[in-house]
Each structure stands twice: as structure tokens, then as C-alpha cells.
Amino acid sequence: MTRPEKLRAAMPEGIDAFITTDECTRLYLTKFHSTDGTVFVTRNSATLYADFRYIEAAEKEAVGVSVVMPEGKVSTHIKKIIADEDIETVGFEDEKITAAELSRLESTYPEVNFVPMSGVVSKLCIYKDEEEMASIRAAQDITDRAFAEFLKVLSPEMTEIEVAAELEYRMKRLGATRPSFDTIAVSGTNSSRPHGVPSAEKLQKGFLTMDFGCVYNGYCSDMTRTVCIGKADAKMRDVYSTVLKAQLSAMDYAKAGVICSDVDKVARDMIDNAGYKGCFGHGLGHGVGLYIHEEPRFSPSCKSVLEVGHVVTVEPGIYIKGMYGVRIEDMIQVTEKGVVGITKSPKFLIEL
């Protein structure tokens, strides 16, 4: 079944067609990446509209759609399909477009009614097939290799910004399209900020937390490693050990059929009971794929059930205000045989 066919099967009753210009949705539906274009899927047809910049590649690479480069406006071609197929309602991703964009759609196609279709495509995206998994594994392999290379050049004389730049450079040199998010590199007291911004100051002694990932073939990786600049004292070792035990316990508990909040609870209880209650203030993890943050989510409030095909991060942390923080993050894949770890970088405490 092609992805447009999957979309048709998932479209709510009463919706005759679907339209999108979203980059990730376009990639998912057509398996073709471009920064511009429109996809229009009806009950009978699926079309990718590409301009001169992309048409040659699209004709070779797009799957499950007709590829068209209209001589005039895209809207003229879509209006003909609307008339030929008697289309009355068109679905759109209301979570991905602005009010202004919706207004433009309504003024361009006054002959149809636009109906919100929030979450329909994103729900399809959370179940990764083997082709998607190959891209995710490749992205994470690049990330793992970049980290291994980086450790050989890491120096206390670097700044946090230089750490982030080195990681991003090495990922791109190894084949990544781009970072999958702004790289986090925070050291010393800054490491107590889960999403701290890298500074131009030299690395502080103590923990250095690095949260980074890349995009390969449209799919994201995401990992976090914490190392120590200098020797860790007993308290620091206890914090690191607690985070690692919490992560391993949660990964061991996770499997198809388990409620996401229960996975979060395994790690959170372990951290709380070790004397660090209130120091783990974010969710345990999130889905990863075409988007760096997808469903499902490991959090105290998420009652979704883990299913085969999900790819989720497991990233517990302990953050002690004014002192330091530790986070360790891996990606896992839920399979019929259990959970498979995707991240391969070592997790023992590295002291430099």
C-alpha cells in the first residue's frame, strides 16, 4: 500500500480530498524531499506539484503520486480535479498552518469547504516501516560516529559553542543533511539547565552535557551524552549512576502494550527514591522520525500505549540548580520481539 493509499484509508468519512504544502508531510506522502511543493490527494488520485527546481528529481524519486509541473498556477490544475471528481470537502492539517494560510486556501478554492484533519497524517507517521527505520538507523549511526570522533579532540580549552560546532561539523562531514535541532552543549553550572544555550565561555570543570542529532534522508536522530571535564567526585558519580540506572530500567520495562506513563514512572520513581525528587522536571522521552518530536511521549500524563513501529527516546536527567546536571538519552525501536536499542554510543562515565 502506498502512503497516499494509507492516507485515504485514514481520512475521516465526509472528506473528499487532502491538501498540504508542509515539508515533512510532503516527504512522508511522496518519499521525495523538497523545500517547496503541494500534494493533493483525493479518493481517486494523488498528485505532487513541483516546479522547475525539483521536477527532474521528483519524476525519478517520488512514489505513489503523479508528478506535475503546471504551465500556469497550481490552483488551476487542482480546481480541474475538484470539478472532475465532484469534490466538496478538503481536509487540511490545522496544527501545521496559520490562520492566514487557511484564509488563502479558502479564497483560492471557494468552491469547497475546508475541514480540519488534525493528527491524521502524524498518526500514520509514528509507525515506522523498515525503509524508514533504515534512514533513522543511518542518522543515528552518523551521530554515534560523530561523537566518537569528537571525543578524540575534546579539550577543556574549547567553548560550549565550539563543542556544538564540532559535533555539527562532524555529523555533516559524515553525511548528515543538517542537525535535527539546535545542538545543546552546556558545562559546569550551565549543565543544570536541560535546554541551556551554548555560550562563548570556555568549558567549566565538571559535567558537560551534549544533546545533538542529525537528519539523514529526511529522518532524525537524537541522543544525549554527559561527560566530565576533570575528575568526578562521589556525589557526581552518584548522580550519573542514578540517571543511568533509571534509563536502563525504563528501557528494560518498555515493550509493546505498555502504557507510556508507566515507562516514565519507572525512571521517575527511581530518581525520586534516590533522593533527587524534583530534579527531573521533563518527560522521559518522545517519538522521533520525520519530526524531532512526535507521538508517543513518555510522560506522567501520556496514556498512549506503546506499539510495534514506534521509535521513542529515553532520556532521564537530574538537574541540581546552581550546581550541575546529567542527562543520558538513547533512541529505542518497539518491535514484535521487544525493544531494540538504536543508539550505540557508550554510556559509562567518561572523565577528561
Sequence and secondary structure as in RCSB ss.txt:
>XXXX:A:sequence
MTRPEKLRAAMPEGIDAFITTDECTRLYLTKFHSTDGTVFVTRNSATLYADFRYIEAAEKEAVGVSVVMPEGKVS
THIKKIIADEDIETVGFEDEKITAAELSRLESTYPEVNFVPMSGVVSKLCIYKDEEEMASIRAAQDITDRAFAEF
LKVLSPEMTEIEVAAELEYRMKRLGATRPSFDTIAVSGTNSSRPHGVPSAEKLQKGFLTMDFGCVYNGYCSDMTR
TVCIGKADAKMRDVYSTVLKAQLSAMDYAKAGVICSDVDKVARDMIDNAGYKGCFGHGLGHGVGLYIHEEPRFSP
SCKSVLEVGHVVTVEPGIYIKGMYGVRIEDMIQVTEKGVVGITKSPKFLIEL
>XXXX:A:secstr
  HHHHHHHHS TT  EEEE  HHHHHHHHS   SS EEEEESS EEEE  TTTHHHHHHH  SSEEE  SS HH
HHHHHHHHHTT  EEEE TTTS HHHHHHHHHH TTSEEEE TTHHHHHHTS  HHHHHHHHHHHHHHHHHHHHH
HHH  TTSBHHHHHHHHHHHHHHTT SEESS  EEEEGGGGGSTT    SSB  SEEEEEEE EEETTEE  EEE
EEEES   HHHHHHHHHHHHHHHHHHHH  TT BHHHHHHHHHHHHIIIIITTS  S SEEE SSSSSEEEEEST
T   B  TT EEEE  EEEETTTEEEE BEEEEEETTEEEE   S  S  B 
